[in-house]
């Protein structure tokens, strides 16, 4: 039974579903709504498509998580990424080169052993590698201080910009609408129900509004008087000159605080988290970041020593208190949904989230993947399980 009432979709100022945010979540959701037959859909992006967190991320796609529901969600996303070119019609440079997860901490290494057991129980093929095995397999990695590693071949990476464009083009082909350079200024709520959105290009009636606004998720939710416990933090990324392709996997370390992959075109994309970063929208970049990251990465990956840095940018992690996304529908405002607070992992789980949220909107429940554990109501419970596998 649909949760929304059909409107006259011939009127371009009237839609069943309005989605705020033209990143991977907003466009994936619009795609799955259209695919399920709901074509009266509009996406509103205040800048250009993938201009926010999606277009500034490293493009990694992994299934190695520390919580069972997150593993299931990620595994469903990988199935959808594997079919992306066939289903959506865009080559997004998707490559399953694996994720090599490196541990330099004894407590973390012990947790990895437990993680792998759980991941295997969920059907994920994950290896545990000793430092010697890492050195034999990847002789260009310095294993000094390394305690262990895990590896999953079906993890990988893709081009985030192409993924968003692929979804957006498919939405338009199916009859949905994408509005770029159109900022949502307000959400119209009457008698506890969403009835429309006010934008920089006029007013649009609707029955459902979805907050997929990434870094601006909290401010967007305030438009309907609903508090979402999210904060946005700057994360920086460096890109090198292109080298011949030899580094197929994403290398990542939570205890070492770094990640790196090589793109299809040969550049290395690398980054780290900053424990001193203050919340707030900030797209500046710093020399301190370059110095810290480069010195660390050259020690672990000596081949980088004479490689030139070509670009340096920053993007925003929209963080939640437990480093897991906040996805669901409001019990205070009818017709208001949200998919926010991904904590740096929105790109990799967006296909499964888009599918599940589309099902929730149209059928009142998700059919392929359970997302109920990600509802904001979990924060009313003081024993929330925090996702540990985060940089």
C-alpha positions as CSV (number, residue, x, y, z in Angstrom):
1,X,0.0,0.0,0.0
2,X,1.5,3.3,-1.1
3,X,2.2,5.9,1.6
4,X,1.6,8.7,-0.9
5,X,-1.4,10.0,-2.8
6,X,-1.1,10.4,-6.5
7,X,-1.0,14.0,-7.8
8,X,-1.3,15.3,-11.3
9,X,2.3,14.9,-12.5
10,X,1.6,16.8,-15.7
11,X,1.9,19.9,-13.6
12,X,5.6,20.6,-13.3
13,X,5.1,22.4,-10.0
14,X,3.5,19.4,-8.4
15,X,5.1,16.0,-7.5
16,X,4.5,13.0,-5.3
17,X,8.1,13.0,-4.0
18,X,10.5,15.9,-3.7
19,X,14.1,15.0,-2.8
20,X,16.5,17.6,-1.4
21,X,20.1,16.9,-2.5
22,X,21.6,16.0,-5.9
23,X,24.3,13.6,-4.6
24,X,24.5,9.8,-4.7
25,X,21.7,9.4,-2.2
26,X,19.2,11.7,-3.8
27,X,19.8,10.5,-7.3
28,X,19.8,6.8,-6.3
29,X,16.5,7.2,-4.4
30,X,15.0,9.0,-7.4
31,X,16.2,6.1,-9.7
32,X,14.7,3.4,-7.5
33,X,11.4,5.3,-7.1
34,X,11.1,5.6,-10.8
35,X,12.1,2.0,-11.3
36,X,9.3,0.9,-8.9
37,X,6.8,2.9,-11.0
38,X,6.7,6.2,-9.1
39,X,7.6,8.7,-11.9
40,X,6.3,11.8,-10.2
41,X,9.6,12.6,-8.6
42,X,11.8,15.7,-8.5
43,X,15.4,16.1,-7.2
44,X,16.5,19.6,-6.1
45,X,20.2,20.4,-6.0
46,X,21.3,23.9,-5.1
47,X,24.5,23.7,-7.1
48,X,25.4,21.1,-9.7
49,X,25.0,17.3,-9.4
50,X,27.6,15.7,-7.1
51,X,28.9,19.1,-6.0
52,X,28.7,18.1,-2.3
53,X,30.2,15.2,-0.4
54,X,29.7,12.7,-3.2
55,X,31.9,14.5,-5.7
56,X,34.6,15.0,-3.1
57,X,34.9,11.5,-1.8
58,X,37.5,8.8,-2.6
59,X,35.0,6.4,-4.3
60,X,35.7,3.4,-2.1
61,X,33.1,0.6,-1.8
62,X,33.6,-1.9,1.0
63,X,31.7,-4.6,2.9
64,X,34.2,-5.1,5.8
65,X,32.3,-3.5,8.7
66,X,32.2,-4.2,12.4
67,X,28.4,-4.5,12.7
68,X,26.3,-7.2,11.1
69,X,23.5,-5.0,9.7
70,X,26.1,-2.7,8.1
71,X,27.7,-5.8,6.4
72,X,24.4,-6.8,5.0
73,X,23.6,-3.3,3.7
74,X,27.0,-3.0,2.1
75,X,26.7,-6.5,0.5
76,X,23.4,-5.5,-1.1
77,X,25.0,-2.3,-2.4
78,X,27.8,-4.3,-4.0
79,X,25.3,-6.5,-5.8
80,X,23.7,-3.3,-7.2
81,X,27.1,-1.8,-8.1
82,X,27.9,-5.0,-9.9
83,X,24.8,-4.6,-12.1
84,X,25.1,-0.8,-12.4
85,X,26.3,-0.6,-16.0
86,X,23.6,-3.1,-17.1
87,X,20.7,-1.7,-15.0
88,X,21.4,2.0,-15.0
89,X,23.3,2.3,-18.3
90,X,26.5,4.0,-17.3
91,X,30.1,2.8,-17.0
92,X,31.2,4.2,-13.6
93,X,34.7,2.7,-13.7
94,X,33.6,0.1,-11.1
95,X,36.5,-2.2,-10.3
96,X,36.5,-4.9,-7.6
97,X,40.2,-4.7,-6.8
98,X,39.5,-5.5,-3.1
99,X,40.1,-3.7,0.2
100,X,43.3,-4.3,2.2
101,X,42.6,-3.3,5.8
102,X,45.8,-2.8,7.8
103,X,46.0,-3.0,11.6
104,X,48.8,-1.5,13.7
105,X,47.0,-1.9,17.1
106,X,46.7,-5.0,19.2
107,X,43.1,-4.3,20.4
108,X,42.0,-3.5,16.9
109,X,43.7,-6.7,15.5
110,X,41.7,-8.8,18.1
111,X,38.5,-7.0,17.0
112,X,39.4,-7.7,13.3
113,X,39.4,-11.5,14.1
114,X,35.9,-11.2,15.5
115,X,34.8,-9.0,12.6
116,X,36.0,-11.5,10.0
117,X,34.2,-14.4,11.8
118,X,31.0,-12.4,11.7
119,X,31.5,-11.3,8.1
120,X,32.1,-14.9,7.0
121,X,28.9,-15.9,8.7
122,X,27.1,-13.3,6.6
123,X,28.6,-14.9,3.4
124,X,31.4,-12.5,2.8
125,X,34.7,-14.0,1.6
126,X,37.3,-12.3,3.7
127,X,41.0,-13.3,4.2
128,X,43.2,-12.8,7.3
129,X,46.8,-12.0,6.3
130,X,49.9,-12.0,8.4
131,X,52.5,-9.2,7.9
132,X,54.6,-11.8,6.0
133,X,51.8,-12.6,3.7
134,X,51.1,-8.9,3.0
135,X,54.8,-8.4,2.2
136,X,54.8,-11.4,-0.2
137,X,51.6,-10.3,-1.9
138,X,52.4,-6.5,-2.0
139,X,56.2,-6.1,-1.9
140,X,55.8,-2.4,-2.4
141,X,54.2,-2.0,1.1
142,X,56.4,-1.4,4.1
143,X,55.1,-3.7,6.8
144,X,57.1,-2.3,9.7
145,X,54.8,-2.2,12.8
146,X,52.0,-4.1,11.0
147,X,50.2,-6.7,13.1
148,X,47.7,-8.2,10.6
149,X,45.5,-7.3,7.7
150,X,42.2,-8.4,6.2
151,X,41.3,-8.6,2.5
152,X,38.0,-8.9,0.6
153,X,38.3,-9.2,-3.1
154,X,34.7,-8.2,-3.9
155,X,35.3,-4.7,-2.3
156,X,36.4,-2.1,-4.7
157,X,36.0,1.5,-6.0
158,X,34.2,3.5,-8.6
159,X,33.9,7.1,-10.0
160,X,31.4,8.9,-7.8
161,X,30.6,11.7,-10.4
162,X,29.8,9.1,-13.1
163,X,27.5,7.2,-10.6
164,X,25.5,10.3,-9.9
165,X,25.2,11.3,-13.5
166,X,24.2,7.7,-14.4
167,X,21.4,7.7,-11.9
168,X,20.3,11.2,-12.9
169,X,20.2,10.4,-16.6
170,X,18.2,7.2,-15.9
171,X,15.7,9.2,-13.8
172,X,15.2,11.7,-16.6
173,X,14.7,8.8,-19.1
174,X,12.0,7.3,-16.9
175,X,10.2,10.6,-16.5
176,X,11.5,12.0,-13.3
177,X,12.8,15.6,-13.0
178,X,16.2,16.9,-11.8
179,X,16.5,20.6,-10.9
180,X,20.0,21.9,-10.6
181,X,21.0,25.3,-9.2
182,X,17.7,25.2,-7.4
183,X,17.9,25.7,-3.6
184,X,15.2,24.6,-1.3
185,X,14.5,27.6,1.0
186,X,11.7,26.0,3.1
187,X,9.5,23.0,3.6
188,X,5.8,23.7,3.9
189,X,4.1,21.8,6.7
190,X,0.4,22.1,7.5
191,X,-1.5,20.1,10.2
192,X,1.6,18.0,10.8
193,X,2.0,17.0,7.1
194,X,4.3,18.0,4.3
195,X,2.5,19.8,1.5
196,X,5.3,21.4,-0.5
197,X,8.7,23.0,-0.8
198,X,9.7,26.6,-1.4
199,X,12.7,26.9,-3.8
200,X,14.8,29.6,-5.4
201,X,12.8,28.7,-8.6
202,X,9.3,28.8,-7.1
203,X,6.9,26.7,-5.0
204,X,6.4,23.0,-5.6
205,X,3.5,21.0,-4.1
206,X,4.3,17.5,-2.9
207,X,3.2,14.7,-0.6
208,X,6.7,13.5,0.5
209,X,9.9,15.3,1.1
210,X,13.2,13.5,1.5
211,X,16.2,15.1,3.2
212,X,19.3,13.9,1.3
213,X,21.1,17.2,1.9
214,X,24.4,15.7,3.1
215,X,26.4,18.4,5.0
216,X,23.3,20.6,5.3
217,X,21.1,17.8,6.7
218,X,20.5,19.3,10.1
219,X,19.6,22.8,8.8
220,X,17.3,21.1,6.2
221,X,15.6,19.1,9.0
222,X,15.1,22.3,11.0
223,X,12.8,23.5,8.2
224,X,10.2,21.0,9.4
225,X,11.0,21.4,13.1
226,X,12.7,18.0,13.4
227,X,16.1,17.7,15.1
228,X,18.6,15.3,13.5
229,X,21.8,14.8,15.6
230,X,24.2,15.4,12.7
231,X,27.3,17.5,12.4
232,X,29.5,18.2,9.4
233,X,33.3,18.0,9.5
234,X,35.9,18.8,6.9
235,X,38.0,15.9,5.5
236,X,40.8,16.5,3.0
237,X,42.1,14.5,0.1
238,X,45.3,14.6,-2.0
239,X,45.6,13.4,-5.6
240,X,49.0,12.5,-7.2
241,X,50.2,12.5,-10.8
242,X,49.4,9.4,-12.8
243,X,51.5,6.3,-12.6
244,X,51.2,3.0,-14.5
245,X,48.4,1.0,-12.8
246,X,49.8,-1.6,-10.4
247,X,47.8,-0.9,-7.2
248,X,44.4,-2.6,-7.7
249,X,43.0,-2.4,-4.1
250,X,42.0,0.3,-1.7
251,X,44.4,0.2,1.2
252,X,43.0,1.5,4.5
253,X,43.9,1.6,8.2
254,X,41.7,2.8,11.0
255,X,44.5,2.6,13.6
256,X,46.9,4.1,11.1
257,X,44.3,6.7,10.0
258,X,44.7,6.6,6.2
259,X,43.3,5.3,3.0
260,X,44.6,5.2,-0.6
261,X,43.6,3.9,-4.0
262,X,44.8,4.2,-7.6
263,X,42.2,5.4,-10.1
264,X,41.6,3.9,-13.5
265,X,43.6,6.7,-14.9
266,X,46.6,6.1,-12.7
267,X,46.4,8.9,-10.1
268,X,46.6,8.0,-6.4
269,X,43.8,9.3,-4.2
270,X,44.8,9.5,-0.5
271,X,43.4,10.9,2.7
272,X,43.2,10.7,6.5
273,X,40.9,12.0,9.3
274,X,41.8,14.9,11.6
275,X,40.9,14.4,15.3
276,X,41.2,18.2,15.9
277,X,38.8,19.2,13.2
278,X,36.0,21.4,14.4
279,X,32.4,21.0,13.1
280,X,31.2,23.4,10.4
281,X,31.2,23.8,6.6
282,X,34.9,24.5,5.6
283,X,36.3,23.8,2.2
284,X,39.8,25.3,2.9
285,X,42.9,23.1,2.7
286,X,46.0,23.1,4.9
287,X,49.7,22.6,4.6
288,X,49.6,20.7,7.9
289,X,47.4,18.0,6.3
290,X,49.8,17.6,3.4
291,X,52.9,17.3,5.7
292,X,51.2,14.8,8.1
293,X,49.7,12.6,5.4
294,X,52.6,12.6,3.0
295,X,55.3,11.8,5.6
296,X,53.1,8.9,6.9
297,X,52.2,7.6,3.5
298,X,55.8,7.6,2.2
299,X,56.8,5.5,5.2
300,X,54.1,2.9,4.5
301,X,54.3,3.1,0.7
302,X,57.9,4.1,-0.2
303,X,57.1,4.2,-4.0
304,X,55.3,7.5,-3.3
305,X,58.5,9.3,-2.3
306,X,59.2,11.0,-5.6
307,X,55.6,11.1,-6.9
308,X,54.3,14.6,-7.4
309,X,51.1,15.9,-5.7
310,X,48.8,17.4,-8.3
311,X,45.6,18.4,-6.4
312,X,44.3,18.9,-2.9
313,X,40.7,19.4,-2.0
314,X,38.3,19.1,1.0
315,X,34.8,17.8,1.4
316,X,32.4,17.2,4.3
317,X,31.6,14.2,6.4
318,X,28.1,14.5,7.7
319,X,28.6,12.7,11.0
320,X,26.1,10.9,13.3
321,X,26.8,10.1,17.0
322,X,27.5,6.4,16.3
323,X,29.2,6.9,12.8
324,X,26.3,5.2,11.1
325,X,23.7,6.8,8.7
326,X,20.3,8.1,10.0
327,X,17.6,6.8,7.6
328,X,13.9,6.6,8.0
329,X,10.7,8.6,8.3
330,X,9.6,11.1,10.9
331,X,6.9,10.2,13.4
332,X,6.3,13.9,14.0
333,X,5.8,15.2,10.4
334,X,3.9,13.0,8.0
335,X,5.6,12.7,4.6
336,X,9.0,13.7,5.9
337,X,11.9,11.2,5.3
338,X,15.7,11.5,5.7
339,X,18.8,9.7,4.6
340,X,21.7,11.6,6.2
341,X,24.7,11.3,8.6
342,X,26.6,8.7,6.6
343,X,29.9,9.6,8.4
344,X,32.0,9.3,5.3
345,X,30.4,6.2,3.8
346,X,27.4,7.4,1.8
347,X,28.8,6.6,-1.6
348,X,29.4,2.9,-0.9
349,X,26.0,2.1,0.6
350,X,23.8,4.6,-1.4
351,X,22.5,2.0,-3.9
352,X,21.1,-0.2,-1.2
353,X,19.8,2.8,0.8
354,X,18.1,4.2,-2.3
355,X,16.4,0.9,-3.0
356,X,15.3,0.4,0.6
357,X,14.1,3.9,1.2
358,X,12.1,3.9,-2.1
359,X,10.4,0.7,-0.9
360,X,9.7,2.2,2.5
361,X,8.1,5.3,0.9
362,X,6.0,3.3,-1.6
363,X,5.2,0.2,0.3
364,X,5.6,1.2,4.0
365,X,8.5,-1.2,4.5
366,X,11.8,-2.1,2.9
367,X,11.8,-5.4,1.0
368,X,15.5,-6.2,0.2
369,X,17.5,-4.8,3.1
370,X,16.5,-3.9,6.6
371,X,17.2,-0.3,7.4
372,X,15.0,0.0,10.5
373,X,18.1,-0.1,12.8
374,X,19.2,3.1,11.2
375,X,16.2,5.2,12.3
376,X,16.9,8.2,14.4
377,X,14.9,6.6,17.3
378,X,17.9,4.5,18.1
379,X,19.5,7.4,19.9
380,X,16.8,7.2,22.5
381,X,18.6,4.0,23.6
382,X,21.7,4.6,25.6
383,X,23.4,1.3,24.4
384,X,23.8,2.3,20.7
385,X,26.5,0.1,18.9
386,X,29.1,2.4,17.4
387,X,30.6,1.5,14.0
388,X,34.3,1.1,14.7
389,X,35.6,0.8,11.1
390,X,35.8,4.4,10.3
391,X,38.7,6.7,9.2
